[in-house]
Amino acid sequence: MGSNVWGVKMLGMLWGAPNLDDRTKARLKNRIANLLHDQLSILPDAAIEDSSGDLNRKAVGYVYGYVNAYLKARHDLEPSYVCVAITSEVLAILFPRHNAAEYSQFLMRNMNDRLLESGKKAGDREFQDYLDGSNAVPVGLARNILEAEKVNAVRAYFSCRYTLSRLAVCSMGLLPLTLLGPDAGYRHGRAGPSMPQAKKS
């Protein structure tokens, strides 16, 4: 008898509660997406990718933790494949540049990632605080997006400064223009590899 109970519990952990039908899942994903969308209302162009096009692992983890906490509180559902599936659908609603299958694959590949796990803990904690009334307006998702945008802006700023400084050094003749690429001399009015100087007769 004990082994049968354990087997049912294991199936529930892997595949979700038997009474979580497709209609219930659809309602849940829309409900959770609406809750999380409130956090993004101040970020009209919120993106979940960084400047390189990679997914923000901390933000993805936050949504996963939030979904897990919601399903645990409302349906007594432990982390499972169903939680991953619903999380992927929620992410696809909030950030439609990727589909649910892509988010699902990303989650499954990065379950042990440090940043994703950090985001997961934050999402779980903020939903628990939301239920307790100690934090009526969770802001972790918006915070993760803003932090990533700041990092992207800093990277872009220093990348631009680095390029400009090299141009300045090259313009003074301290570095060969070939370091800037084959067309650098042409672009900046000096002879480069693509525009050889005429030989003196």
N, C-alpha and C positions, 0 to 999 in steps of 0.2 A: 504493500500500500504506500509506504514511504517513498519507494523508488518511483512509483507512478506520479505522485505529487511533485517530486523533484523534476521528473521528465516534463510534466506540463509547465512547470515554472521555467525550465530552460527554454522550451518552445516559445513561451511568452516573451522571454528576454530577447530571443533571436528574431521573432516574427511579429511581436506585438500582441496586444490583447485580442482574443477572438472576436469581441463585439465591436472592434474598431473597423467598421466597414468603409467602403470608398466614399460614401456620402458624409460620414463622420469625419474622415480624413480631409475631405475638401472643405468642410466647415471649419475645421481646426486650423488648417493652413491659412485660410483667409482671416480668421480671427487673430491669429498670432501675427500675421503680416501687418494687420491694421495697428496692433499695439506697437510694433517696432517702427512702423512708418511714421508715427507721431514723433519719434526721435529725429527723423530725417527732414521734418517739415522746415527746419531752419537751414537746410542744406539742399537747395533746389537742384544742384548738379552733382549730388553725391555720387561718387564712384567707389567701387570696391576693389579697383585695380590701382597699383602704384604706377609711377612714370614709365616703368619697364613693361607694363601690361600684366604683371603677376598679381594674383589675388592676395588681398590683405588677409593674412592668416589669422591675425588677432580678431578682426571683424567677423570673419567666417566662424571662428571659434565662439565668439560671443553669441551669435545667433544660435549656434548649436547648443550651447549651454542654456540659453533662454528657452529654447524649444523643449529641451529635456526637462527643465524645471517645471514648465507649464504642463507637460504631459504627465509628469509624476504627480503634480498637485491635483490635476483635474481628472485623470484617468488611472492613477496608480500604475503608470507604465514606466518601467525602468529603461535606461538607455538600450537601444536595440536598432535593428535594421529599419524598423518603422520610423524611429526617431530621425535617423539619417535621411530617410526618404522625405519626411515632412519638412525637415530643415532645408533640404535641397529645393523643395517646392517653394518654401517661404523666401529663400534667397533669390529664386528666379522671379518672384513677384516684385521684390524690392529692388533688385538689380538685374533687369531683363537682358543685359548684354550677353549673359551666359544662360544656357538652359539648365534644367534641373539635373540632367544626366551629368553634365560637366561638374556641377557643384558636388554631386554625389561621389563622383570619382575622386575629386580633390579631397573631400573629407575622408574617404576610405584610405587614401594614400598618406594622409598627414595626421592620422589619429594620435600619433606619438610626438608630434611636433611641439616644441616648447612654447612657441607663440600661440599656436592654436589652443593648446591646453590652458594657457593663461587667460585667453579670451573666453574659453568655455567656463572657467571658474567664475569669471566676472559676470557673465550672463546668468549663470545659475544663481549667484549671490544677489544680483539686482532684482531678479524676479521674486526671490524669497523675500527681499526687503519690500518689494511692491505689494506682495500679499499681506505682509505684516503691517503695512501702512507707514513704515519708517522711511521709505523712499518712494513717494507717490509717483514720481516721474523718473523712471530709469533713463540714463543718458549715456550708457557705456558704448552703444553702437555709434552714436554721433561723435563721441570723444575719440574712438578708434579711427574713424574716418578723418576727422580733423587732424589728428596726430600724423596720420599717413600723408595728408596733404601738406602739412608743414615740412615734413621730411623731404617730400618731393620738391617743394619750393626751395629749400636750402640746397638740395643737390643741384637743381637747375641753376641757382644763383652762382654757386662756386664753380660749376662747370663752365658757365658763361665767363666768369672772371678769369678762369684758367686759360680759356681760349683767347681772350682779349690780351692777357699778359704775354702770351706766346707771340701773338701778332705784333705787340709792341716791341718785344725783344728782337723779333725777326726784322722789323722795319729799321732797327738800328744796326742791322748787320751782324748781330751777336750770335745768331743761330741761322743755319741754312733753311731756306724756305721749304725745302723738300720735307721737313718735319711736319709741315702743315698739310701735305698732300700734293699731288701732281699739278693741280691748277692754282696753287697758292700765289705763285708769281704773277700769273695772268690777272687774278682777281684783284691784286693789290698794286698793279701798275709797275711791277718789276719783272725782270726776266726770270722765268722758272723753267722747270723741265718741259712744260708744254709750249714755251715761247722762247726759244733760244735766241741769244743775242747775235746780231749780224757781225761777221768777221770784218775787221778793218783791212782795207786793201793796202 
